[in-house]
Amino acid sequence: MPSAQEEIETPKESVSIDNYEEKTTSEERQHSDESEELETAADDFLQEQSEESTYKKPVILCLIEGRECELLYKKKTLDGFVVVKYEDGTEEEVPAEDVTLNRIIEA
């Protein structure tokens, strides 16, 4: 009959399982830290790219019946209309469907 001390002892297999769990948890933490560093680096890179690829003061140039004009997008108009400024300085409210976008440049 086994003694009480032999029944209470922890089997050798469970000790190795505990070590495995500790090792796995440590590796998971390290992997998590590396993932966070990569994510931070990726976010920084995308932020820089975003700043480089956006206009600070965009000028939207359009054509209306072959005449070049600038779209004054900050001026409020009725729905379906836009305000444009022609090269001679005159401003006009025109139907948006008559406007053809030509290009966007930096002011």
N, C-alpha and C positions, 0 to 999 in steps of 0.2 A: 504494500500500500504506500503511495507517495506521501511524503511528509508535507506539512503545511507550507514550508518554505519553498518547496519545488513548485507548488501550485500558484504561488503568488509571483514568482519570477516572471519577468517579461520575456517572451520568446525573442530570440535573436532576430527573427524576420521583421518584427515590428520596429525595432531600432533602426534597421536599414530603411524602412518605409518613412520613418520620421526624418531621417537624414535626406532622403529623396525629396520629401515635401519642403524642407528648409532650402535645399538647393534649388528646387523649382521656383519657389517664392522669390528667392534672391535673383534668379535669372529673369523672372517676370518683371521685377522692379527695374532691373537694369535695362531690359527691353523697353519698358514703359518710358523710362527717362530718355533713352535714345529716340523713341518715337516723338516725344514732346519736343526735343531739340530739333529734329527734322521738320516737324510741323511749324515750329517758330521760324526756322530758316526759310521754309517755303512761303509762309505768310509775309515775311519781310521782302522776299524777292518779288512776290506778286504786287505788293504795295508799291515798290520802286517802279515796276513795269507799268502799273496803272497810272502813276504820276507822270511818267514819261510819255504815255500814249494818250493823254487827254489834253485838250486845249484849255489854256487859262482864260483867254478871252476870244472865243470863236466868232468868226464872221462868216455868215452863211450867204454865199453868192448864188443868185438864181437868174433865170431867164424868163421873161414874159414877152411872147411874140418876138423873140430874137433880140430883145433889149435886155442888157445886163442890169441887175439891181441887187441890193442887199436886203435880206429878210430882217426886219426889225422885230425879232421874236419876243422882246420884252414888253411890247405895246399890246394892250388888251384890245380885242376886237370882238365882233359878233361871231358866233359859231360858224365855221366854214369860210371865214375871211382872214386875211393876214395883211399886215402893213409892210410895204416895201419902200425902199429909198433908191431912186434912180441915180445914175452917175452925175446928173446935173443938179442934184440936191433936192429935187421934189419928192415928196412922200405921197403915197396913195394907198388906199385900202382896196384890195382886189380879192376876188374869189380864190381860195386856196387851190382849187383845181386848175387854175390858169397858170400856176407857178411851177416851173421845172427847176429842181435843184441842180446846180451846176458844180459847186465845190465848196469845201469848208476850209478856211485858212485861219491862221493866228493873226489877231489884230496887231 
